[in-house]
């Protein structure tokens, strides 16, 4: 028999300082699990699933100061994290591994990872 326990509410917020053209200059975030201090960020990728509409809302933010090299690293890490999250949520290891393969391809092409020889030529194995 389960008892109705009150749900714990958490909060996550992002403050975006934008220039006159609505380009982010500064991102700061904090959460209710943090120590009350905001942390700086150069970019944020936020995706929320709306089950009623059967679609994803996406909010992609990056500051003017973020370099292409930093963006490449962020995208590489995001692809690999998505693969891990997908596998954890679905147990679909074959699809998760395909995502990781793409992540490795991306990592090599952006020179985040050293060349392995797996993707020489047209990108196929």
C-alpha positions as CSV (number, residue, x, y, z in Angstrom):
1,X,0.0,0.0,0.0
2,X,1.6,3.3,-1.1
3,X,1.1,6.5,0.7
4,X,0.6,9.8,-1.1
5,X,3.9,11.6,-0.4
6,X,4.2,15.2,-1.5
7,X,6.1,15.7,-4.7
8,X,9.3,17.6,-4.5
9,X,9.5,20.6,-6.9
10,X,12.8,21.5,-8.5
11,X,13.6,24.6,-10.5
12,X,16.0,25.3,-13.4
13,X,16.4,28.8,-14.9
14,X,18.5,30.5,-17.5
15,X,19.0,34.2,-17.8
16,X,19.9,35.4,-21.3
17,X,21.4,38.8,-21.8
18,X,20.9,39.8,-25.5
19,X,22.1,42.6,-27.7
20,X,19.8,44.9,-29.8
21,X,19.6,42.2,-32.5
22,X,18.5,39.5,-29.9
23,X,21.8,37.7,-30.1
24,X,22.9,36.3,-26.8
25,X,25.8,38.0,-25.2
26,X,25.7,36.2,-21.8
27,X,24.0,33.1,-20.4
28,X,23.8,32.3,-16.7
29,X,21.9,29.4,-15.2
30,X,21.0,28.1,-11.8
31,X,19.0,25.3,-10.3
32,X,17.3,24.6,-7.0
33,X,19.7,21.8,-6.5
34,X,22.7,24.2,-6.8
35,X,24.2,26.3,-4.0
36,X,22.3,29.4,-5.0
37,X,24.9,30.8,-7.3
38,X,24.5,31.2,-11.0
39,X,26.9,29.6,-13.4
40,X,28.0,31.1,-16.7
41,X,27.5,29.2,-20.0
42,X,28.5,29.9,-23.6
43,X,25.6,27.8,-25.0
44,X,22.5,25.9,-24.2
45,X,20.5,23.3,-26.1
46,X,17.2,22.7,-24.5
47,X,14.6,20.1,-25.9
48,X,11.2,19.5,-24.4
49,X,8.8,16.8,-25.6
50,X,5.2,17.7,-25.9
51,X,3.2,14.4,-25.9
52,X,-0.1,16.1,-26.8
53,X,1.3,17.7,-29.9
54,X,3.7,14.8,-30.6
55,X,6.6,17.2,-31.2
56,X,9.8,18.6,-29.7
57,X,10.2,22.2,-28.7
58,X,13.9,23.2,-29.1
59,X,15.7,26.2,-27.9
60,X,19.3,26.6,-29.1
61,X,21.3,29.5,-27.6
62,X,24.9,30.4,-28.0
63,X,26.8,33.5,-27.3
64,X,28.8,35.6,-29.8
65,X,32.0,34.7,-27.9
66,X,31.6,30.9,-28.5
67,X,34.2,29.7,-31.0
68,X,33.5,27.1,-33.7
69,X,36.0,24.8,-31.9
70,X,33.9,25.1,-28.7
71,X,30.7,24.5,-30.7
72,X,32.3,21.4,-32.3
73,X,33.3,20.0,-28.9
74,X,29.8,20.7,-27.5
75,X,28.1,19.0,-30.4
76,X,30.4,16.0,-30.2
77,X,29.7,15.6,-26.5
78,X,26.0,16.2,-27.0
79,X,25.8,13.4,-29.7
80,X,27.6,11.0,-27.4
81,X,25.4,11.9,-24.5
82,X,22.3,11.5,-26.6
83,X,23.4,8.0,-27.6
84,X,24.0,7.1,-23.9
85,X,20.6,8.6,-22.8
86,X,18.8,6.8,-25.7
87,X,20.4,3.5,-24.8
88,X,19.6,3.9,-21.1
89,X,16.0,4.8,-21.8
90,X,15.2,2.2,-24.5
91,X,17.9,-0.6,-24.2
92,X,18.3,-0.1,-28.0
93,X,22.0,-0.7,-28.0
94,X,22.3,-1.2,-31.8
95,X,20.8,2.2,-32.5
96,X,22.8,3.8,-29.7
97,X,25.9,2.4,-31.2
98,X,25.0,3.8,-34.6
99,X,24.7,7.2,-33.0
100,X,28.1,6.7,-31.3
101,X,29.6,5.8,-34.7
102,X,28.2,9.1,-36.1
103,X,29.6,10.9,-33.1
104,X,33.1,9.4,-33.7
105,X,32.8,10.4,-37.4
106,X,31.9,13.9,-36.4
107,X,34.7,14.0,-33.8
108,X,37.3,12.9,-36.4
109,X,36.0,15.3,-39.1
110,X,36.1,18.3,-36.7
111,X,39.5,17.1,-35.4
112,X,38.3,16.6,-31.8
113,X,39.4,13.0,-32.1
114,X,42.5,11.7,-33.8
115,X,42.1,10.0,-37.1
116,X,41.4,6.3,-36.6
117,X,41.2,5.3,-40.3
118,X,37.6,4.1,-39.8
119,X,36.2,7.0,-41.9
120,X,38.7,7.5,-44.6
121,X,37.3,8.2,-48.0
122,X,33.6,9.0,-48.2
123,X,32.8,8.5,-44.6
124,X,31.7,4.9,-44.8
125,X,33.4,2.1,-42.9
